[in-house]
Amino acid sequence: MTAALTLLLKLLPLYITVALGWIAGRYLQASSRHIAGIMLYIVTPSVVFSGVMAAPLSAEVILLPLLTFALCSLIGVAHLWVARRVLTDGSASIIPLSVGTGNTGYFGIPVALLLFGEQGLAIYIVCMLGTTLFENSVGFYLAARGRYSIRDALVRVSRLPSVYAFVLAVLLNLSGIGIPEVLTPLFDNLRGAYSILGMMIIGMGILSFRGLAGNIRFTGLSFAGKFVVWPLVALGLWWLDAAVLGIYDTDVHQAIFLLSITPIAANTVVIATLLDTAPRQAAGTALLSTLFALVYIPVMVAIVLS
């Protein structure tokens, strides 16, 4: 009970930030679309770059983001197939982002630090990079396909800098080149902006707290994929590696499991806003999942990680 209360207090600032975002959108006419562009093209690539540059890279570590990227893609594409058959309001293309990734950065990093400490946090961040790559490649492409042709969607994906930031950081890291000390405060500040703006944009996308669920089928499918399917896949991978493959240790298994139980990503709202594809639906469902995670994450942590 004490651990759950401590975790709740750690998460409280995130909910306050969402409320501040709602105030900014409701009373200050703050533009969520402009902030979404800043997040996608400036802040997120910077966080990806600095995260990879700080990671101790090895063959096994480099494979971790690719592993989580593959899991996100598999889950996202499978749920898109279902969504196209049950959703008729144009929101199906957002489902892969809703279920495939999660709020692994703004929400997950404080939880990982609390549960795993500094060493476990580094492993978690490396795993988290795979979800960011999914958001900025396959996830963005599938979302864009809801409004654009294959060619136009691919062009839009090619303009996203996060993938290039990841590749550049890997090359520099393996070459022994680090971030100059004079630039360290810049990247620290950008990580702070990543968390604050990411949570505020959820609140900005909601004009009213009434009817947050919007399309119940969208919300139900998102919750089933995010809070049932993803954790089951993570637990299945944990068992397979521990019992058969023996590639990674428990720290990696726990990090991937934590990725799987985070709420719907704020970047889902960012991309939905940028593409003008069901942004209010995405924002409402993301907020509901964040509220649900307030109880869900402590329970799952107590059951699996204790």
C-alpha positions, 0 to 999 in steps of 0.5 A, spaced: 500 500 500 505 504 501 509 503 494 502 504 491 501 511 495 508 513 493 507 511 486 501 515 486 504 521 489 510 521 483 504 521 478 500 527 481 504 532 477 503 529 470 495 530 471 496 537 474 500 538 467 494 535 463 489 540 467 494 546 465 493 544 458 486 544 458 486 551 461 491 553 456 486 550 450 480 552 453 481 559 456 488 562 452 486 559 446 493 555 445 494 552 439 495 544 440 497 544 432 503 548 433 505 545 439 504 538 436 509 540 430 514 543 435 514 536 439 514 532 433 520 535 429 524 538 434 523 536 441 522 528 440 528 528 435 532 531 441 530 526 446 531 520 442 538 523 440 540 524 447 538 518 450 542 514 445 548 518 446 548 516 453 546 509 452 552 504 453 551 500 446 553 493 445 550 488 440 544 486 445 543 493 447 542 495 440 537 490 438 533 492 444 529 498 441 529 493 434 525 488 439 520 493 442 519 496 435 517 490 432 512 488 438 509 495 437 508 494 429 506 487 430 500 489 435 499 496 431 498 492 425 493 487 428 489 492 431 488 496 425 485 490 421 480 489 427 479 497 427 477 497 420 472 492 421 468 496 427 470 503 426 466 507 421 468 514 423 475 515 420 478 514 426 481 507 425 488 509 422 489 512 429 488 505 433 495 502 431 498 508 435 493 508 441 495 500 442 502 499 439 506 504 443 504 508 450 506 514 454 513 511 455 516 517 456 512 523 459 509 517 464 514 511 464 520 514 466 518 517 473 515 510 474 521 506 471 526 511 476 522 509 482 521 502 481 528 500 478 533 506 480 538 509 475 541 503 472 534 500 471 532 507 468 538 506 463 535 500 460 528 502 460 530 508 456 533 504 451 527 499 450 523 506 450 527 508 444 523 502 440 516 505 441 519 512 439 521 509 432 515 506 431 511 512 433 515 516 428 515 511 422 510 505 422 505 508 426 505 515 423 505 512 416 499 508 418 495 514 421 497 518 415 494 513 410 487 514 413 488 521 409 493 520 404 495 516 399 501 511 400 506 516 396 504 522 400 504 518 407 511 515 405 513 522 404 511 525 410 514 519 414 521 521 410 520 528 413 520 526 420 527 527 424 527 522 429 529 516 425 535 520 423 536 522 430 536 515 432 541 513 426 546 519 427 546 518 435 548 510 434 554 512 429 556 517 433 556 513 440 559 507 437 565 512 434 566 514 441 563 521 440 559 524 446 555 530 446 559 536 448 559 538 455 556 545 453 550 542 450 548 538 456 544 543 459 540 544 452 538 537 452 536 536 459 531 542 458 529 539 452 527 533 456 523 537 461 519 540 455 518 533 452 514 531 458 511 538 460 508 539 453 507 532 451 502 532 457 499 539 456 497 537 449 492 531 452 489 537 455 489 542 450 485 537 445 479 536 450 474 542 450 470 539 455 470 533 460 464 531 458 463 525 453 471 523 453 470 516 451 467 519 444 466 513 440 465 507 445 468 502 440 474 506 439 475 507 446 474 499 448 479 497 442 484 502 445 483 499 452 483 492 450 489 493 446 493 497 450 492 494 457 490 487 455 494 485 449 500 488 450 502 486 457 500 479 455 505 479 449 510 482 454 509 477 459 509 471 453 516 474 451 519 474 458 517 467 459 520 465 452 526 468 453 527 466 461 525 459 459 528 458 452 532 463 449 536 466 455 538 472 451 536 478 456 536 478 464 530 480 469 532 487 468 530 487 461 524 483 462 521 488 467 523 494 463 519 491 457 513 489 461 513 496 464 513 499 457 507 495 456 502 497 461 503 505 460 497 509 458 496 511 451 501 515 448 501 523 448 504 523 442 498 519 439 494 526 440 500 529 437 500 526 431 492 525 430 492 533 431 498 534 426 494 530 421 487 532 423 485 525 424 480 524 430 484 529 434 479 530 440 477 522 440 485 521 441 485 526 446 479 524 450 481 516 450 488 518 452 486 522 458 481 516 460 487 511 459 492 516 463 486 516 469 485 509 468 493 507 469 493 511 476 490 504 479 492 499 473 499 500 474 500 500 481 496 493 481 500 490 475 506 492 478 504 489 485 502 483 481 508 482 477 514 486 479 513 485 487 
